[in-house]
Amino acid sequence: MPEVPWQLQIFIAQMGTSGVLWTAVYVLIIVAGAKDKACGMPLAALCANLAWEFIYVFIYPHPWYQLPADVLWLTLDCIIAYQAVRYFNANHPRLELWQFLGMFAAGLVTAGCAIGFIGNAFDDPDGVYAAFAQNLMMSILFVGWLANRAGLPAQRLSIAILKMLGTLAASSAFVTFVFTDPEQQVRKAPLTPLLAFLFTATLVFDCMYIAGVWRRKRRMTSASA
């Protein structure tokens, strides 16, 4: 393995922290989903995750320091996808199974095409813009769940907190890289206004979701006391 520049070492450490936190999110979603017999990830977000991971594992493989996490996330998301199909009635009670599967398949194809076009349009071979955009979408969808669903099916306060921390670690990696490698000689990792907006907006919605889950949990605890 070639010598790794110190700037990249810092970037890898921060992304590694994000990877550990996000892996914990996926595992907790799976555990909560099995317990509550529901899928803990909105379908649109799941489609985007699966498409992104498939593309950057098999079509445009990421560098050695990111690829193992991609493979692990793809595996965990496949388990979440199984839960989405098995418990589809919990989140989509008005659909027949064949309708849900058709919507799922269409979502995967649409997400895959969108991610590919975004990468091409922004000259982004690593899928950074798509990753943070779909992360923001997931945060918004989680907040929407609080407004549209009773209780906290397949969701936990720990999931909300770890998602926020995982995204914050990844966002910090790109912010830090601007100062450690301003000429981008080690790795192309620009901090554009769009990325800065995605980082900030996601943090805002993640904090909203954490507060909402905490309040919902308190009300549920009080009601059962």
HUJO-V73950 format. One record per helix or strand of 2 or more residues. SS is the DSSP state (~ for helix, > for strand). FROM is the first residue (numbers start at 1). TO is the last residue. Records with the same first field share a line. If there is no record, write none. Layout:
SS: FROM-TO, FROM-TO
//
This chain:
~: 6-36, 43-59, 64-86, 88-91, 97-121, 128-148, 157-180, 193-224
//
